[in-house]
Amino acid sequence: MSSVAFVNRRGQLRSLRDLPQTRFLVLEDHAEARRIRQLLLKSGAAEIDRAELNRREGRTFRDKYVDFLGSLNIENASFEWWSFNLTSKNYFVNDLCKQVFYASVICQLATQNRENLVVITDDRHLANYTEKFLGFQGRRVSNRVRTRMMEFVRSSTPLGIVYCLLCKLRTTWLSRRLFPR
């Protein structure tokens, strides 16, 4: 039985076996993803071309996505509904379209071949959803995507607000000489 693994750090590859019989898909464009890609290529894994995949699957998906959002917008025509970003049919506005697209593509790739699949992504929500969906289908899924420390700090603490407050206080303090009483 084929399995699917989601990774976002090089050390997570140690737990994977049979890498020569593996295909991988890179969804991120940063240095760590490039390093993971190089390690997988050296071990004999086959890369799935993301650009070709986007061109091949994107056209039909885009039409379905726009129709789906259009029907949702008609059914939920209220002021509260339109305040959400996800109501936009423009797929550059939010990550929902990208996440749904990649989830459907990963599920197709996992079910069409008997080879293992490694997905390099930092998107925890995509990995969690796809793990649950493929798990219900009886696939083995290893979700090793971990939140980076700075993302955790930004989302769990009010440091951004404190930083802005300190900048404002500093500017006020330094500019008090410019505006005498």
C-alpha positions as CSV (number, residue, x, y, z in Angstrom):
1,M,0.0,0.0,0.0
2,S,1.3,3.5,-0.9
3,S,1.7,6.1,1.8
4,V,1.8,9.9,1.9
5,A,4.2,12.0,4.0
6,F,4.1,15.7,4.6
7,V,7.4,17.3,5.7
8,N,8.9,20.7,6.1
9,R,12.3,20.0,7.6
10,R,15.3,17.9,6.4
11,G,15.5,15.9,9.6
12,Q,12.0,14.5,9.0
13,L,13.3,12.5,6.0
14,R,15.2,10.1,8.2
15,S,12.0,8.3,9.2
16,L,11.0,7.7,5.6
17,R,12.0,4.5,3.9
18,D,12.1,3.3,0.3
19,L,12.9,6.8,-1.1
20,P,13.9,5.5,-4.5
21,Q,10.3,4.3,-5.0
22,T,9.0,7.7,-4.0
23,R,7.6,10.7,-5.9
24,F,7.7,14.1,-4.3
25,L,5.9,17.4,-4.8
26,V,7.4,20.7,-3.6
27,L,4.8,23.3,-2.7
28,E,7.2,25.8,-1.0
29,D,9.8,28.2,-2.5
30,H,12.3,28.7,0.3
31,A,15.8,27.5,1.1
32,E,14.8,24.6,3.4
33,A,12.4,23.3,0.7
34,R,15.2,23.4,-1.9
35,R,17.5,21.5,0.5
36,I,14.9,18.8,1.0
37,R,14.4,18.6,-2.8
38,Q,18.1,18.1,-3.3
39,L,18.2,15.3,-0.7
40,L,15.3,13.5,-2.3
41,L,16.8,13.8,-5.8
42,K,20.1,12.4,-4.5
43,S,18.3,9.4,-3.0
44,G,16.6,8.6,-6.3
45,A,13.1,10.0,-5.8
46,A,11.2,11.3,-8.7
47,E,10.0,14.9,-8.7
48,I,6.5,15.9,-9.8
49,D,6.7,19.1,-11.7
50,R,4.5,21.7,-9.9
51,A,4.2,24.1,-12.8
52,E,3.0,21.3,-15.2
53,L,0.6,20.1,-12.5
54,N,-0.8,23.6,-12.1
55,R,-1.3,24.0,-15.8
56,R,-2.8,20.6,-16.4
57,E,-5.2,20.5,-13.4
58,G,-5.6,24.3,-12.8
59,R,-8.0,25.1,-15.7
60,T,-10.7,22.6,-14.7
61,F,-10.3,23.3,-11.0
62,R,-10.6,27.1,-11.5
63,D,-13.9,26.7,-13.3
64,K,-15.3,24.4,-10.6
65,Y,-14.0,26.7,-7.8
66,V,-15.6,29.8,-9.3
67,D,-18.9,28.0,-9.9
68,F,-18.9,26.7,-6.3
69,L,-18.1,30.1,-4.8
70,G,-20.8,31.7,-7.0
71,S,-23.4,29.3,-5.7
72,L,-22.3,29.9,-2.1
73,N,-22.5,33.7,-2.6
74,I,-26.0,33.4,-4.0
75,E,-27.2,31.2,-1.1
76,N,-25.6,33.4,1.5
77,A,-26.4,36.8,0.2
78,S,-26.1,38.8,3.5
79,F,-24.0,41.6,4.7
80,E,-22.2,39.4,7.2
81,W,-21.3,36.9,4.5
82,W,-19.7,39.5,2.1
83,S,-17.4,40.7,4.8
84,F,-15.3,37.5,4.6
85,N,-12.3,37.3,2.2
86,L,-13.2,33.9,1.1
87,T,-16.3,35.2,-0.8
88,S,-14.0,36.6,-3.5
89,K,-13.7,34.6,-6.7
90,N,-10.3,36.1,-7.2
91,Y,-8.0,33.3,-6.1
92,F,-5.1,35.7,-5.3
93,V,-7.0,37.3,-2.4
94,N,-6.9,34.4,0.0
95,D,-5.3,31.0,0.5
96,L,-8.5,29.0,0.4
97,C,-8.4,28.4,-3.4
98,K,-4.8,27.3,-3.3
99,Q,-5.4,25.0,-0.3
100,V,-8.4,23.4,-1.9
101,F,-6.6,23.0,-5.2
102,Y,-3.5,21.4,-3.6
103,A,-5.7,19.1,-1.4
104,S,-7.5,17.8,-4.4
105,V,-4.3,17.3,-6.4
106,I,-2.6,15.5,-3.5
107,C,-5.6,13.2,-3.1
108,Q,-5.5,12.4,-6.8
109,L,-1.8,11.7,-6.8
110,A,-2.1,9.5,-3.8
111,T,-4.8,7.4,-5.2
112,Q,-3.7,7.1,-8.8
113,N,-0.3,5.3,-8.2
114,R,1.1,2.6,-5.9
115,E,4.2,4.7,-5.2
116,N,4.8,6.6,-2.1
117,L,4.3,10.4,-2.1
118,V,6.3,13.0,-0.2
119,V,4.8,16.5,-0.1
120,I,7.0,19.4,1.0
121,T,4.8,22.1,2.5
122,D,4.7,24.5,5.5
123,D,0.9,24.7,5.4
124,R,-0.3,22.8,8.5
125,H,-4.0,23.2,7.6
126,L,-3.5,21.6,4.2
127,A,-1.5,18.7,5.7
128,N,-4.0,18.2,8.5
129,Y,-7.0,18.1,6.2
130,T,-5.4,15.9,3.6
131,E,-4.2,13.5,6.4
132,K,-7.7,13.1,7.6
133,F,-9.2,12.7,4.2
134,L,-6.7,10.1,3.0
135,G,-6.8,8.4,6.4
136,F,-10.6,7.8,5.9
137,Q,-9.8,6.2,2.6
138,G,-7.4,3.7,4.3
139,R,-4.1,5.3,3.2
140,R,-1.1,5.5,5.5
141,V,-0.3,9.2,6.1
142,S,2.6,10.7,8.0
143,N,2.1,14.3,8.9
144,R,5.4,15.8,10.1
145,V,4.7,19.4,9.3
146,R,5.6,21.5,12.4
147,T,4.9,25.1,13.1
148,R,8.0,27.3,12.9
149,M,8.8,29.1,16.1
150,M,8.3,32.7,14.8
151,E,4.9,31.7,13.3
152,F,3.9,30.4,16.7
153,V,5.1,33.5,18.5
154,R,3.3,35.8,16.1
155,S,0.0,33.9,16.3
156,S,0.0,33.2,20.0
157,T,1.4,36.4,21.6
158,P,0.6,40.1,21.3
159,L,4.2,41.0,20.4
160,G,3.1,42.8,17.2
161,I,0.8,45.1,19.1
162,V,3.5,45.7,21.8
163,Y,6.1,46.4,19.1
164,C,3.8,49.0,17.4
165,L,3.0,50.6,20.7
166,L,6.8,50.9,21.5
167,C,7.4,52.5,18.1
168,K,4.6,55.0,18.6
169,L,5.9,55.9,22.0
170,R,9.5,56.3,20.7
171,T,8.3,58.5,17.8
172,T,6.2,60.6,20.2
173,W,9.2,61.0,22.6
174,L,11.6,62.0,19.8
175,S,9.2,64.4,18.2
176,R,8.2,66.3,21.3
177,R,11.0,68.8,20.7
178,L,9.5,69.6,17.3
179,F,6.2,70.7,18.7
180,P,6.7,72.8,21.8
181,R,3.8,73.6,24.0
